[in-house]
Each structure stands twice: as structure tokens, then as C-alpha cells.
């Protein structure tokens, strides 16, 4: 099993896709295996092409919430932690029947 991990930093919270970059950096060598649209999107997010594109930046939170809503039938585990008293950007990410620690 391959494990990828990230942690947010307050100083990077304003940088679009900073968390996604940290999460996917170890996988960049496999970009050629992706279908063209997904490869192009990641290349843009990582600044590898000239296409514009709590402390994790909002775009990364949006991507992770999107993934969380869709992987509940896949052999994937997604663990997210948010401090108490902080706005939780993943609150709506849990699919019906998924393990929601806030429930």
C-alpha cells in the first residue's frame, strides 16, 4: 500500500494548490500514465505548463473534498484532521454511509 501525507502550513494557506503539490509531488514521475485531461490539469496546478490554472489552501481542500465524496467504494483511505473551533472545509465531503468522525 502506498501512503501519501500532507500537513497545512499557515504561511502557505494563501497559495493555490500548495497542499495538493505537497501531496502529489512523489507521484510526478508517473504523470505520463494519466489520461491527457487529468495530466494537463496536474501540470497546470504544479506550474509545469504555461496554462493558468484551516491552513491548507482552499483549492486543495476543494480537491480533497471532491475525492472524499467519490472514493467511498474504492480501496482508498482518506484521513483528514481539523482542529476544534476551526471552520471545517471537509464538512460536506462525507458520503452517506461513510465514516464521519463528526457524526
N, C-alpha and C positions, 0 to 999 in steps of 0.2 A: 504494500500500500504506500502510495506517495502522499506526504503531508506537506501542505503549504500553510504558512502562517504570516500574519501581519499584525502590527500594532500601530495605532494612530499616534501622531505627534502634534501637539498644539501648533507648533511652528509651521507645519505642512498642511493644516486644515484648509487653508485657502487655495492650495494648489490642485487644480483639477487632475484627477486620476493618480494622485501621489500614492494612495493606498493600493490601487489596482496595479500600479507599476511595481511596488514592493512585493505584492502577492505573486505576480506572474513573471517577474524577472528570471527566475530559474528555468522557465519554460520557453524563453525566447528562441532557443536553438531549434525548437520544433514548429516555428511559425509556418514553414513550408508545407506542413501536413494539414493545415487548416484550409477549409474552403475559402475561395477568394474574398467574399464579403466579410467574413469574420477576420481573416488575416489583415485586410485593409483597415478595418476598424481598430484592431490592436496596434497596427503600425502607426496609425494616426494618433492614438492615445499615448503611445510611447515616444512620439516625436521622431519616428523612423521614416516618415514620409512627409511631404510638404502639404498634406491635407490638414485643414483646420479641424480641428476637432475640440455627535460628541466630538472628535479630532480627526477622524477620517474625513477626507473631503467629501462633499455631497455627491459628486458624480460616482465615486467609488461606492458609497453607501447605496446609491440607487442601483448600481450594477449588482451588488451583493444581495440586495433585497429581491431583485428580479430573479437571480439564480436560486435563492432560497424558496421562492414561490414555485419553482419548476423542478426541483431535484428530489422531491419527497418520494418518488417512485424509483429513483436511481440509487445505485450503491455508493452514495456520497454522503459524507457527514459534514455539516457546516456548523461550526461553533462560533457564536458571537457573544461578546460580553460588553455590557454598557453599565456605567456607574449609576447608582441610585441617584435620583434627583436630576438626572440629565435627560434632555429630550431624546427619545429613542428613535433613530431613523429606521430601525428594523421592525417596529411595532406592527406594521401591516404586512410584513413579509411571510408570516406563518400561514401555511395552507391548512385547510380544515383537516383535522386528524393528525397534524404534525405536532411534535413535541414543543410546546411553547412554554418556556420557563416562567413567563409572566402570568400564565393562566392558573 
